Amino acid sequence: MLAFALLSIATTAISTITLTSLSGQRMRSVLRDRSERIATRLHVQLAPLFDLDDHVQVRNLLALYSKDDELDGIAVYAENGDPIEGSGIRPQQLRSIDALPADSQHVVAVTAIESSGGRVGRLYLSFSTKRNDATQRHDQWIAVGIGTGVVLCALLLAAETSRRITRRLVSIAKAADRMASGDPSYTALDERAKDEIGALAHAFNVMVSELNRVSMEHQRLVLTERERLESLVSERTEELERSRTMYKLLAESTRAIPFILDLTHGCFSYVGAHSLFERAFPQAEWNQPGGLDLVIPRGTNSELRGRFDECENGPFEFLTGLSLRDGSRSEVRWMGTCELAEGVKRLRGLMLDVTELRRLGRELAAAQKLESVGRLAAGVAHEINTPVQFVSDNVKFVRTSMSDIGTVIRAYRDLQHAVQSQGDVAGAAQCAAAAETAADLDYLIENAPLAVDSAIEGLGRIATIVRSMKEFAHPDQAHMTFADLNQAIRSTLVIAHGEYKYVAELDAEFAELPAVQCYLGEINQVVLNLLINASHAIADVVKGTPRLGKITVRTRLDGDAVEISVGDTGTGIPETARDQIFDPFFTTKEVGIGTGQGLAIARAIIVNKHGGTLRFETECGKGTTFFIRLPLTTPAAAAIAA
C-alpha cells in the first residue's frame, strides 16, 4: 500500500509539473509571438514619422499602444541609444540589444527602425508575464487538486481490495503454518470463489491431501526400510567380522606381516605373528612402549631407522636389511602408508621377509647370464677356433722350416770345417749350395717372420675373446661401482659377434663418456639381450638372401645421463605387441626360440636397479631402436632393487 501511494503521488506530481510547465511555455511563446507582431506593425507606422521627425505623432502613437494591459513598457531610441519617446518600464539607454538585463517576468522585443531618409532608430517593447504566471499557478492548483482526489480514491479502492485479498490469503497462510507445524486438525479452505485465490485455495487443498497420502506412505516405507537396514547392518557386521578374522588368518599365515608402528611412542601397536621374530625375541617385546629401540636398535639398523624417520604423509615402500638380536640378518621389504594425526606419527602396512626371494632372484639372474653365454658358446668356440687354426698352421710351417734351415746350417758348418782343415773346400761349397737350394732358403727367410707375426696376431685375437668373456661374465657386485661403459659394450660385441656376423654388419660409434656408477655385469646382460634380439629381427628379413642387415650401436653423453642405443634394420615391432613388449613371458618369436624374459629382465635392471629408463622407437618394415638411459649418479632410491 505504501509503495502504491508513493508511486501514485510521484506520478501525479510529475504529471502536474510537466503539464503546467508545458502550458507556461506555450503561453510565453504566444506572448512572444504577439510582441513580435506588434513590433512589426509599429515599425511600419513609425518609419514615415522618423522621416518627418514628428515627435508628437510618435508620442501619440506610443500612447495608443500603451493602453494594452500586458504592455508595461514602450519606447523609441535614437541610433546612439538615447531615448526619443516612451512610457512605462524601459531602460534609460539602449546602446546595444546584448546589454539588456535578463528578466523572467517580462518578454522583451527590440526592433530596428529604418526610414526612407536613412535615419535609424530602435523600438523597445516590454510585455509583462504576470497574467500568464497567474494562469499557470491556477492550472497547477487545479491539477494538484484533481491528482490528490485521484490518489485518495485509488488508495481507498486499493485498501478495500487489499483487505479482501489479504483476508483470504491470511487464511491460506494460517493453514500452511498448521501444516508446517504438523497440526493434523486441518479444515479444507473455501474454494468456491472463481478467481485466482479460489484456484490457489483449491490447489492448496489438493496439495494437502496429496501430502497426507505421501506422509502415510512415507511412514510405512520408513518402518519397512528401518527393519531392512537393521537386518542388513546385522548381516554386514557379521560378514565384516568374518572378513576381519579371515584377513588376520591370511595375513598371519603368509610371509607378509601386517604392522602398525607408532613412531611417536617408539613401539609397534600391532604386529602379526611370524617366525622372523620368534627366532630372535618374543612378539610381546614389539608392543611394549619403547620396544622399537629394543627390537630394532638404531646402532645395528641405522639405515632402517633412518627410513622410518624420513617417512612423510602418504604411501611408502623401501627395502632394507634387518639385524636381529640372535645375530642373523634378513632383507625385509616395507610397504604401506604414513599418517600424521593429532601429533602422532604412525606407519601402517606390511613387511615381507624377502631374504630367500632375493637369493633366488640373484640365482635367476646368474642363470639368465649363463643361458646367454651358453647360447653364444658355439659362436664363441668358432671365433676362438679360427685363430687357433691359423696359429697351428703357422707354427707347423715354422717347425718344418726350422728342419730345412738346420740342414743348410749343417752344410755350411761342413764348409767351414773344410776351409779350416784345408780339405775339399769346393766339394763342401757345392754341398752347401745344394742344401740351400733344396731348402729354398730365400722363401723361408721371407715367410717365416710373417708366419710368426700371424701366429702372434691369432693369439692376440684369442686373448681378446677370452678377456671379453671374462669381462662379460663379471660377477654381480653387491654394490654399484664406477665402470667404463664403452669398454663393457666392446666386450659384449666381441661375445655376440658369432650371433650376428652372418646376418648383419656392425656400425658402432662410441662417444667419450665419464665413468658411470652401475652394476656392470647386469648392464652387459642388457646390451647382450638387445644385440641378440636385433640379430634375430634382422635374420627374419635377410633369411634366404645374400643381403646383410645393419646393427647400430651408439653411446653419447646427454646432460647428467649416458644414453646407449641399439638399433636394427629388422621387421619392427607389431603395433599390437608394443604395449606388452616388456611383460614377462611375452614374446613374438617362435616357440623354442624366445622365453619372453629378456626385455622384462632388462627393464627391471635399468629402471628398478639403476633409476634409468628403457624405451624404444620402431617402425614396421624398417626396424627398431632401443634406448638405455643411465644417470651418472644413481639416485639412492634406485640402489634398493626390487
KOLFI-992247 format. One record per residue (C-alpha): x, y, z. Coordinates in steps of 0.001 Angstrom, whole numbers, padded with zeros to 6 digits, always signed. Layout:
% KOLFI-992247
XYZ...
This chain:
% KOLFI-992247
+000000+000000+000000+002802+002414+000864+004574+001646-002376+001335+002158-004300+000701+005500-002513+004220+006758-003166+004003+005696-006806+000636+007491-007202+001918+010696-005574+005109+010655-007634+003124+010074-010838+000662+012906-010019+003466+015346-009100+005454+014580-012246+002337+014853-014426+001273+018166-012800+004706+019738-013088+005101+018572-016667+001662+019774-017818+001890+023182-016117+005418+023687-017370+004316+022899-020911+001316+025220-020515+003530+028083-019240+005950+027602-022099+003098+027641-024594+001611+030878-023118+005001+032549-023049+005534+031537-026677+002147+033048-027593+003097+036292-025788+006436+036407-027631+004682+035967-030991+002255+038779-030110+005110+041100-029153+006832+040433-032473+003612+041173-034434+003058+044484-032579+006719+045428-033082+006406+044760-036811+003244+046859-037090+004781+049744-035116+007907+049624-037295+005757+050251-040368+003897+053105-038653+006975+054768-037138+009156+054766-040284+007409+057795-042004+007228+059681-038692+011051+059379-038419+011407+060930-041840+009204+063890-040720+010862+064000-037291+007378+064353-035828+007791+063593-032136+004241+064488-031283+002818+061836-033588+005345+059350-032271+004237+060100-028715+000561+059779-029614+001162+056516-031426+003042+055056-028478+000363+056234-026082-002220+054433-028169-000408+051077-027748+000437+051619-024097-003218+051054-023227-002570+047292-023666-002774+045629-020192+000128+043321-020866+002364+046024-022392+004079+047655-019412+006890+049394-021338+007271+051025-024779+009948+053401-026103+011724+054689-029208+015508+055241-029141+017852+057034-031480+020679+055265-033248+023129+056177-030479+020807+054693-027816+019332+057972-026461+015574+057874-025730+013268+059765-028063+009796+058960-026738+008451+056322-024400+006373+055311-021388+006212+052575-018746+009122+050320-017707+012050+050815-020081+015855+051292-019950+017321+054812-019864+019792+053985-022622+019702+051303-025331+023246+051183-026625+023072+047529-027535+020491+044780-027522+023005+042454-025759+023179+044897-022848+019503+044264-021843+019233+042549-018422+017681+039040-018207+014180+039151-016718+011969+036062-016311+008853+038232-015613+008895+040141-018942+009026+039336-022620+011098+041996-024430+011051+042717-028181+013527+045145-029800+013221+046090-033479+015372+048371-035648+013542+051256-037373+014805+052307-040829+013214+055289-042637+013467+056219-046278+015600+059173-045314+018226+056897-043893+017536+057610-040288+017843+054606-037996+016360+054015-034557+015172+051248-032269+011738+050263-030972+011579+048723-027480+008547+046738-026250+008205+045061-022802+005247+042720-022063+004553+041524-018510+004078+037756-017852+002064+038284-014641-001212+037233-016260+000409+034111-017723+002023+033255-014386-001275+033651-012579-002998+031425-015100-000203+028839-014776-000493+028806-010961-004234+028448-011262-003791+025469-013574-001263+023952-011180-003651+024121-008250-006428+022585-010332-004063+019758-011399-002911+019225-007804-006484+019025-006613-007501+016599-009295-004359+014467-008673-004943+014441-004907-008509+013326-005408-007445+010591-007790-004747+009420-005330-007182+009344-002410-009763+007425-004414-007121+004995-005617-005826+004485-002080-009300+003816-000748-010007+001375-003561-006629-000351-003079-007131-000576+000686-010500-002218+000270-009232-004611-002408-006141-005429-000331-008251-006078+002736-010454-008530+000891-007492-010272-000775-005417-010281+002422-008183-011853+004491-008376-014836+002116-004561-015102+001800-004174-014969+005581-006488-017945+005909-004324-019862+003411-001139-018793+005282-002555-019951+008619-003479-023286+007085+000089-023587+005713+001514-022786+009161-000611-025509+010745+000581-027978+008132+004209-026945+008669+003895-027387+012442+002372-030845+011986-001108-029936+013257-003438-032665+011904-006579-030584+012542-006741-029189+009038-010017-027752+007704-010406-027505+003961-010230-023949+002596-013179-022259+000894-012538-022668-002808-015918-021557-004173-014650-018198-005484-013908-018365-009220-010827-016169-009105-007069-016695-008712-007255-017004-004919-010039-019552-005261-007819-021519-007639-004966-021188-005118-007200-022478-002306-008246-025439-004479-004621-026210-005333-003699-025935-001637-006446-028374-000644-005261-030840-003306-001670-030402-002127-002610-031076+001490-004496-034217+000521-001532-035439-001519+000897-034602+001310-001204-036573+003769-001207-039553+001416+002551-039288+000802+003189-038900+004545+001333-042106+005315+003211-043954+002583+006480-042462+003845+005812-043707+007348+005111-047181+006039+008293-047082+003929+010362-045799+006847+009210-048650+009036+009890-051200+006294+013287-049683+005404+014317-049456+009055+013653-053139+009506+015543-053928+006292+018507-051735+007273+018698-053256+010726+018783-056702+009160+021351-055574+006568+023584-053935+009205+023465-057087+011266+024421-059207+008236+027193-056826+007190+028560-056683+010721+028760-060442+010840+030312-060504+007350+032834-057814+008331+033793-059752+011431+034254-062899+009347+036324-060935+006806+038432-059430+009580+039074-062854+011054+039848-064288+007601+042180-061391+006783+044018-061817+010045+044386-065561+009397+045591-064951+005842+047996-062189+006830+049454-064125+009709+049704-067384+007751+051757-065874+004915+055178-064284+004803+053565-060818+004673+053406-059423+008216+050885-056640+008975+052086-053978+011384+051203-050608+012906+054256-048656+014054+053743-045753+016473+056913-043701+015953+055876-041076+018487+055835-043618+021350+058524-045838+019793+056596-049110+019652+054584-051401+017393+050946-051101+018469+050238-054177+016364+052399-056726+014562+051391-060102+013123+052993-063247+014441+055780-064740+012319+058826-066919+012692+061021-063987+011605+060576-062550+015083+060084-065697+017078+063643-066843+016381+065057-063540+017740+062789-062258+020511+059219-062681+021785+056484-060880+019899+055347-059120+023094+058530-057029+023106+057398-055355+019863+054252-053977+021522+055593-052535+024765+056353-048757+024938+059905-048070+023817+060103-051535+022304+061284-050159+018947+064754-049418+020350+064802-052861+021925+063858-054970+018904+065381-052725+016206+068356-050938+017800+069471-047847+015934+073125-048865+016216+072731-052077+014170+069838-050916+011970+070748-047291+011231+069523-047454+007617+066098-048816+008581+065646-046363+011450+066642-043537+009119+063940-044619+006672+061372-044608+009489+062403-041079+010487+062262-039777+006876+058747-041090+006135+056194-038377+005359+052421-038436+004885+051473-040789+002069+052445-044215+000752+055952-045623+001212+057906-048655+000053+061535-049498+000712+063857-052467+001122+066407-052656+003931+068399-055147+005909+067199-056081+009397+069689-057253+012015+068031-059491+014574+069114-059978+018155+070307-063536+017504+072930-062188+015085+071111-063188+011881+070345-060666+009166+067346-060620+006858+066280-058489+003930+062806-057036+004548+060537-055061+002214+058358-052460+003982+055259-051053+002268+052241-049135+003465+051091-045627+004417+052486-042994+006768+049919-040981+008763+050406-037899+010922+047329-037101+013019+046972-035237+016315+050724-035057+016729+051173-038851+016440+053112-040352+013526+052087-043874+012534+053216-046266+009812+050653-048863+008725+051350-051624+006230+053066-054915+005577+056612-056149+005935+057835-059066+003896+060923-061189+004516+062469-061340+001020+065811-062862+002005+065151-066134+000206+063397-064348-002658+066366-062050-003194+068721-065020-003152+066612-066804-005746+066490-063595-007810+070265-063384-007838+070494-067045-008814+067923-066478-011570+069903-063518-012903+073072-065637-012864+071220-068444-014629+069961-065990-017233+073510-064835-017828+074743-068438-018080+071901-069143-020500+073038-066264-022683+076648-067437-022519+075541-070992-023325+073503-069775-026258+076594-067980-027607+079046-070779-026711+079075-072282-030213+079739-068895-031788+082454-068085-029262+084034-071521-029838+084019-070849-033575+085520-067391-033005+088330-068971-030987+088735-071971-033328+089531-069828-036390+092591-068045-034928+093663-071318-033248+093636-072990-036670+095840-070480-038430+098132-070240-035362+098523-074003-035622+099207-073819-039380+101819-071098-038936+103546-072994-036124+103686-076137-038296+105192-074070-041147+107820-072614-038810+108610-076108-037435+109125-077523-040978+111155-074502-041936+113434-074989-038921+114306-078551-040141+115247-077246-043623+117233-074395-042113+119038-076924-039854+120120-078884-042943+121512-075724-044560+123273-074757-041335+124959-078213-041122+126133-077889-044776+127662-074511-044040+129346-075927-040933+130912-078681-043125+132133-075961-045496+133607-074046-042520+135388-077217-041345+136816-077892-044842+138179-074395-045042+139757-074640-041615+141269-078080-042309+142275-077296-045924+140115-080149-047100+137802-080379-050137+136542-076821-049999+134998-076910-053476+133025-080068-052711+131839-078672-049403+130766-075442-051127+128777-077404-053726+127046-079366-050944+126153-076134-049093+124761-074612-052305+122726-077747-052981+121326-077755-049409+120386-074064-049697+118593-074690-052998+116787-077736-051611+115576-075796-048547+114526-072731-050633+116260-070585-048047+115150-067232-049545+111484-068242-049250+111943-069345-045663+113744-066124-044695+110944-064077-046256+107883-066000-044921+108965-067370-041526+108728-063958-039786+105314-063416-041389+104127-066744-040064+105336-065851-036590+103566-062454-036781+100374-064147-037951+100542-066591-035056+101061-063742-032603+098036-061946-034110+095912-065090-033754+096967-065470-030148+096051-061808-029564+092611-062475-031072+092168-065436-028747+093291-063300-025791+090746-060596-026765+087927-063120-026900+088922-064654-023560+089265-061227-021967+085839-060228-023348+084334-063407-021956+085886-062634-018598+084606-059049-018631+081154-060121-019769+080945-062766-017073+081887-060115-014498+080484-061352-011181+077497-059404-009867+078504-056838-007287+076716-056259-004036+077173-052532-004566+077443-050262-007571+080884-049386-008883+082110-046860-011419+082794-048539-014779+083793-047755-018372+080624-048468-020350+082314-048164-023741+084783-050936-022887+081994-053097-021466+079959-052709-024680+083003-053547-026830+083487-056751-024856+079817-057655-025294+080089-057033-029062+083006-059473-029214+080969-062112-027387+077922-061585-029626+079917-061477-032884+079125-065080-033735+075401-064357-033277+075128-061515-035792+078109-061803-038182+076221-063908-040750+073126-061649-040853+074260-058083-040137+077062-055599-040348+078023-053698-037214+078120-049890-037099+079461-048866-033677+080231-045336-032568+081393-044598-029029+081452-041076-027618+083766-040062-024816+081989-040943-021568+082807-040459-017895+082764-043434-015551+079198-044417-014689+078096-045881-011350+076297-049150-012160+076104-052913-011780+078399-053639-014728+077619-057354-015138+073897-056617-015392+074433-053795-017908+076422-056289-020033+073463-058665-019818+071005-055974-021007+073174-054989-024005+073662-058663-024953+069886-059281-024861+069291-056298-027138+072019-057451-029569+070557-060974-029736+067057-059570-030329+068413-057296-033066+070208-060175-034839+067045-062321-034687+064923-059474-036092+067375-058953-038987+067607-062710-039647+063839-062768-040266+064339-060155-043014+067514-061403-044790+066814-065144-044475+067355-066849-047841+069055-063800-049411+072719-062770-049708+071922-059395-048179+073102-058288-044731+071264-056026-042374+072816-053478-040051+073100-053274-036263+073849-049781-034980+075348-049227-031529+075835-045692-030206+076817-044122-026891+076546-040449-026005+076560-038097-023033+073181-036376-022616+073232-033819-019793+073505-035648-016474+072947-039079-018044+074501-041522-020504+072451-042896-023382+073124-046235-025123+071195-047051-028310+070994-050414-030095+069197-050305-033440+068462-052840-036155+067030-052950-039675+064649-055797-038837+060910-056155-039205+059967-053735-036416+057605-054433-033512+053940-055010-034469+051620-052316-033154+049518-054887-031280+052570-056047-029308+054101-052692-028361+052184-052306-025102+053206-055812-023938+056810-055921-025126+058207-055549-021578+055761-058005-019963+057325-061187-018511+056941-064300-020712+055625-062251-023655+057462-062945-026913+056829-062536-030645+059336-065271-031531+058533-068857-032402+058162-071475-029682+061565-072689-028518+063421-069554-029696+062380-066930-027136+061332-067210-023492+059921-063694-023138+062220-062917-020194+064967-060856-021861+063256-057459-022117+061398-057911-018817+064706-058512-017007+066360-055685-018953+063703-053225-017873+063881-054365-014240+067675-053866-014294+067615-050424-015935+064529-048925-014258+064379-050573-010842+068054-051063-010065+069617-048065-011824+066822-045477-011762+067120-045083-015546+064769-045549-018492+064416-048120-021273+062330-047122-024281+062120-047959-027966+061263-046417-031310+060017-048742-034013+058536-048692-037489+057159-051791-039156+059316-052850-042095+062192-050510-041171+063460-051645-037788+063626-050874-034073+065972-048893-031841+066143-049362-028060+067441-046503-025903+069028-047108-022479+069408-044003-020332+071508-044243-017156+072044-041368-014696+075691-040550-013990+074995-040624-010256+072295-043135-009492+069610-041908-007019+069710-043561-003633+066238-044980-004149+067402-046971-007167+070050-048699-005101+067289-050685-003409+066470-053237-006119+063071-054774-006431
